[in-house]
Amino acid sequence: MTAAALAPATRLRVEAINTYYGDSHILRDVSLEIGAGETVALLGRNGVGKTTTLKSIVGWLRPRTGSVTLDGRELVGCDMMTIARAGVALVPEERRIFTNLTVAENLKLAQVTARAPGWTLDHVYEKFPRLRERLGNKGDEISGGEKQMLSIARALLQDVKVLLLDEPTEGLAPLIVREVESVIREIKAAGITTLLVEQNLYSALAVADRCYIIDQGEIKFEGTPEQVRSDEELRRRYLHV
Amino acid sequence: MEALIDALLNGLVQGLIYVAIAVGLTIVFGTLRLVNFAHGAFYAVGAYTGLVVAEHYGFVTGLIAAPIAVALFAIVLDRVVLRYFYDKTPTAQILVTFGIALVVEETLRLIFGGTTQQYPTPAFLQGAVQLGPIAYPAYRLLFAVGVLILIGLVWLFLIRTDYGLIVRAGTRDRIMVQLLGGNIRQASTIVFALGAAVAGLVGAAASPIYSIDPGTGFEFLVPSFVVVVVGGLGSFWGAVLGGLLIGELYSITTLVYAPAANVIIYVCMALVLLFRPQGLLGESEVIRQS
């Protein structure tokens, strides 16, 4: 059997996208691929284009050139709603919980807006038992960890083809970080295709099948977590603060 | 004492009109970030539609036709013009909606002339109700109860329906709603039409109380904007509280010293902006959109 036959079919393909904020050229010919069921980490220092890459995939920002395809379907030019309904879910860095809605309403909204159902509420409560206890609380009455759980749960209530996680452990207490890491491992075990943007290098390397490193808006490296672990010069040049 | 009770009841009726207009304004602003100076035109179009239909088919038919006609008008307006201004600056939004309001006003003047008109109170709703020491017109009381029910129904729509859920979420974070696959545009159009229909219905229902002319929309629009600011931009209950407060303030000042009535509501707005800039029930950070 050839290597090509063993590789998972490409689910999400980002091809030479160039994204700008006004006149500032942020992403320069960024390309990456994620196979079905893969967990891929996008690594890099602060402000090098990781979140911009995710925003370009979900239609929040529109690349001026290049292509983003999901199972072969072109996404560039589609609006955020269409891309979300195609199966691309973003768990944003700031969580963006609706603070004027209760936890139950936040979850219900995800069900209402879903193209097709994903996890059931029972499944969500099984994985995130603390959310069940907080159903009646408003979004601004729950902890940072609970907000992160809610944000991930919201995405998983939908029929997700690709899950984009932006800094899921950022700003969380160590104990909560371990909980979130455990959830990410469960997502991986469930076979959900995931692109993980993470500053916490060792957390990302522990779950990723493959890694990309981005620096100054350009992809500088593509390889395995083992290669990143073993290449101190690579880490020093692109990842260490 | 009788005069005070009468003024309080009149303030309630007037305040409820402000509430009905302000609720639409505040929801549209909260969801679409659209500063809609054309909203008063919905009140005027509703009043004239009610007037015309009532003359031929009766008052109740007029009350049914007015919100439907105004909702359809609002949908066309939204789809053809306003949606291109959702992401524009408030200045551009004010200019275009102010322009629409002027076009509507002049169109009404062209069709109906500039004279003041008033629909007579239907015979079956004439008479007065004895409220303690005063006899108060039955129609005004019925109008107040009707508007309160209408506001309650709008609230139920917002908290009990899927569209209402999307709209409430959209008032906080429109981008996240779309990232979850929510059709914020469709929900907003429905809310826009609903807000317009409420203004149109109240315009038709109020025509036996307040005379109408082509400029009626602006007469109620400006105080309704004051209500939105006083209550808090984007806050439903802020609009309700602000409307009742401004209505009563106007009415009681009219009783005490009529020349100050038009000034007092702006003084009230200035004080609220000074001591609580987010409005009585508003939040300091209404929305995060980027």
Contacts between the chains, C-beta under 8 A, distances in Angstrom:
chain1	res1	chain2	res2	distance
A	58	B	179	6.2
A	60	B	175	6.8
A	60	B	179	7.3
A	79	B	178	7.0
A	80	B	175	7.0
A	80	B	178	3.9
A	80	B	179	5.5
A	81	B	178	4.7
A	81	B	181	5.7
A	81	B	182	6.6
A	81	B	183	5.9
A	81	B	184	7.4
A	84	B	178	6.8
A	84	B	179	5.6
A	84	B	180	6.0
A	84	B	181	3.8
A	85	B	181	4.5
A	89	B	179	7.7
A	89	B	180	7.8
A	90	B	179	5.3
A	92	B	176	7.4
A	92	B	179	7.3
A	96	B	173	5.6
A	96	B	175	7.6
A	96	B	176	4.3
A	96	B	179	7.8
A	96	B	288	7.8
A	98	B	168	7.7
A	98	B	169	4.6
A	98	B	172	5.0
A	98	B	173	6.1
A	98	B	176	7.1
A	99	B	172	6.4
A	100	B	168	6.3
A	100	B	169	7.8
A	100	B	171	7.0
A	100	B	172	5.0
A	101	B	165	7.5
A	101	B	168	6.4
A	101	B	169	6.1
A	101	B	172	7.6
A	105	B	165	6.3
A	105	B	168	7.9
A	105	B	169	7.9
A	108	B	165	6.5
A	109	B	165	5.4
A	109	B	166	6.9
A	109	B	169	5.4
A	109	B	177	7.6
A	109	B	180	6.5
A	109	B	182	7.1
A	110	B	180	5.5
A	112	B	162	4.6
A	112	B	165	6.1
A	112	B	166	6.9
A	112	B	182	7.5
A	113	B	166	6.9
A	113	B	177	7.1
A	113	B	180	4.7
A	113	B	181	4.4
A	113	B	182	3.9
A	113	B	183	7.6
A	114	B	180	7.8
A	114	B	181	6.2
A	115	B	181	5.9
A	154	B	180	6.7
A	155	B	180	8.0
A	158	B	180	7.2
A	158	B	181	6.6
